[in-house]
Amino acid sequence: MKIYTRTGDKGMSGLFGGDRVSKDDVRLHAYGTLDELNAMIGSVLAMKEVSGTINEQLLRIQNLLFEIGADLATPMLNTGTIKRLTTDMAETIEGWIDELETNLPALTSFILPGGSISGAKLHEARTVCRRAERWMVTLMNTEPINKNLITIVNRLSDYLFTAARAVNNVLGISEDQVVIPRRHEVEKES
């Protein structure tokens, strides 16, 4: 099988079910951003700073992102053989978050994204995940999509935040907290 098909040379891309849409279609922005997120998670895994449970969860998330992308690439009116995702995976991700949080200090303020390279990359992945969610909401406002995907991706961004904290914690790197001046302190400086 050749990697190139030449079918996209005129700015169109095929969806599951045969429809063709412009490569700047909102649907392609949504699942293209998920692809970007998947590559970022692959970069975190390639750094080899992450191991054990988080490593296994990130690998599962990479597969999940392909499943979400396939669901998004299949218009809801298509009666093909695609299996639509349910909120079961969101519940699984919630369990992962709860498990990771048991070993983390309580959040008492905002934290700066950073720490280890893997921690920083997971924070970056979280922001890309949020962008994918925004594209999915834009798509949902123009045509029907599987609404469970929004829930799953929303929970996934929470997981990536927690995983970044957990990786930094395991590596012994403390979180830098955001110092937000009180309103009256800002007014005095003005």
C-alpha distance (Angstrom), angle and dihedral (degrees) to the residues before:
residue distance angle dihedral
M1 . . .
K2 3.80 . .
I3 3.79 119.2 .
Y4 3.80 92.2 -137.8
T5 3.80 122.8 63.8
R6 3.82 101.5 172.0
T7 3.81 88.3 -139.4
G8 3.81 92.0 114.8
D9 3.79 97.1 50.1
K10 3.81 92.6 105.3
G11 3.80 96.1 52.4
M12 3.80 97.7 -93.1
S13 3.78 129.9 116.6
G14 3.79 131.9 -162.8
L15 3.79 124.4 -119.1
F16 3.80 125.3 -154.5
G17 3.77 104.7 -83.7
G18 3.80 95.1 39.9
D19 3.80 104.0 -85.2
R20 3.80 115.9 136.6
V21 3.79 123.2 -145.6
S22 3.78 136.7 177.7
K23 3.79 114.5 -84.7
D24 3.81 88.3 -120.9
D25 3.81 91.9 57.5
V26 3.82 114.8 131.7
R27 3.81 89.7 -120.2
L28 3.81 90.8 58.9
H29 3.81 91.1 47.3
A30 3.82 88.2 53.9
Y31 3.78 98.7 49.9
G32 3.81 92.5 33.5
T33 3.79 88.9 58.7
L34 3.81 88.9 50.4
D35 3.81 87.7 53.7
E36 3.82 89.2 51.9
L37 3.80 88.9 50.5
N38 3.80 90.6 50.5
A39 3.81 90.8 53.1
M40 3.81 90.5 50.0
I41 3.78 91.0 52.9
G42 3.80 88.2 49.2
S43 3.81 88.4 55.0
V44 3.81 90.8 52.6
L45 3.79 90.6 51.1
A46 3.81 91.5 47.4
M47 3.82 90.3 57.3
K48 3.82 88.9 67.1
E49 3.83 92.3 -144.6
V50 3.79 90.0 114.1
S51 3.79 121.2 69.9
G52 3.79 141.9 153.8
T53 3.77 120.8 21.8
I54 3.80 96.5 -2.3
N55 3.81 90.6 50.9
E56 3.81 90.5 52.3
Q57 3.80 91.9 46.8
L58 3.81 92.7 49.7
L59 3.81 90.4 51.3
R60 3.81 89.4 50.9
I61 3.80 89.4 49.0
Q62 3.80 90.9 52.9
N63 3.80 89.0 56.7
L64 3.81 90.8 44.1
L65 3.80 90.7 54.1
F66 3.81 89.1 58.0
E67 3.81 89.4 50.8
I68 3.81 91.6 49.7
G69 3.80 90.2 47.4
A70 3.81 91.2 51.6
D71 3.79 90.5 49.5
L72 3.82 90.6 50.0
A73 3.81 92.2 45.6
T74 3.80 89.6 57.1
P75 3.81 113.3 73.9
M76 3.81 112.1 -131.2
L77 3.81 91.3 -119.4
N78 3.81 89.7 60.6
T79 3.78 108.8 102.2
G80 3.81 93.2 -162.3
T81 3.76 126.5 130.4
I82 3.81 98.0 -84.5
K83 3.78 113.0 133.7
R84 3.81 108.4 -134.0
L85 3.79 116.1 -136.0
T86 3.80 120.6 -115.8
T87 3.80 130.7 -154.2
D88 3.83 89.9 -96.6
M89 3.81 89.6 97.7
A90 3.82 91.2 51.5
E91 3.79 88.0 56.1
T92 3.80 90.7 49.2
I93 3.81 90.2 51.5
E94 3.82 90.1 49.6
G95 3.81 87.9 55.6
W96 3.81 90.3 51.6
I97 3.82 90.3 50.7
D98 3.80 92.2 49.3
E99 3.80 90.5 49.3
L100 3.81 93.5 49.9
E101 3.79 92.7 46.5
T102 3.81 92.4 58.9
N103 3.83 89.1 74.9
L104 3.81 97.4 41.2
P105 3.78 130.2 89.3
A106 3.80 113.9 -109.6
L107 3.78 115.5 -93.4
T108 3.79 110.0 -110.7
S109 3.80 98.3 165.2
F110 3.76 141.6 3.0
I111 3.79 115.1 -68.1
L112 3.77 129.8 -145.0
P113 3.80 114.9 -115.5
G114 3.77 108.0 -112.1
G115 3.77 139.5 65.1
S116 3.78 113.1 130.0
I117 3.79 121.0 15.9
S118 3.81 90.3 -106.1
G119 3.79 91.6 46.5
A120 3.79 91.4 50.6
K121 3.81 91.1 47.2
L122 3.81 90.7 50.8
H123 3.81 89.1 52.0
E124 3.80 88.1 50.2
A125 3.81 89.7 48.8
R126 3.81 88.1 52.9
T127 3.81 90.4 58.1
V128 3.80 91.5 49.4
C129 3.81 88.5 48.9
R130 3.82 89.3 54.0
R131 3.81 89.7 50.2
A132 3.80 90.2 52.0
E133 3.80 88.5 50.8
R134 3.81 90.9 52.2
W135 3.82 90.9 51.2
M136 3.81 89.9 48.7
V137 3.81 91.1 52.0
T138 3.81 90.0 49.3
L139 3.82 88.7 51.5
M140 3.82 91.5 46.5
N141 3.82 88.9 54.2
T142 3.81 91.1 56.8
E143 3.81 102.8 38.0
P144 3.79 139.4 0.3
I145 3.80 118.4 -79.3
N146 3.78 133.7 166.7
K147 3.83 99.5 -78.3
N148 3.82 90.3 -157.7
L149 3.80 87.2 74.0
I150 3.81 91.5 65.9
T151 3.81 90.1 53.9
I152 3.81 92.7 48.0
V153 3.81 94.4 47.9
N154 3.81 91.8 45.2
R155 3.79 90.0 53.7
L156 3.79 90.5 44.7
S157 3.81 91.2 59.6
D158 3.82 88.8 52.6
Y159 3.79 88.6 50.9
L160 3.81 92.8 50.8
F161 3.82 90.2 52.2
T162 3.80 90.7 50.1
A163 3.81 93.0 43.8
A164 3.82 90.1 52.6
R165 3.80 89.4 53.5
A166 3.81 91.5 45.8
V167 3.81 93.7 50.0
N168 3.80 91.0 50.0
N169 3.80 90.1 47.3
V170 3.82 93.2 51.0
L171 3.80 90.1 48.4
G172 3.82 90.3 50.3
I173 3.80 94.9 -116.0
S174 3.80 114.8 141.9
E175 3.76 122.1 -137.1
D176 3.77 119.0 -111.2
Q177 3.76 109.7 -130.4
V178 3.76 124.0 -141.4
V179 3.76 112.5 -115.0
I180 3.77 107.4 -148.1
P181 3.79 113.0 -170.1
R182 3.75 115.7 -129.2
R183 3.76 114.8 -108.1
H184 3.80 94.6 -110.0
E185 3.84 90.1 51.5
V186 3.82 90.4 55.4
E187 3.80 91.3 48.5
K188 3.83 91.8 51.7
E189 3.81 91.3 53.5
S190 3.81 92.8 52.2
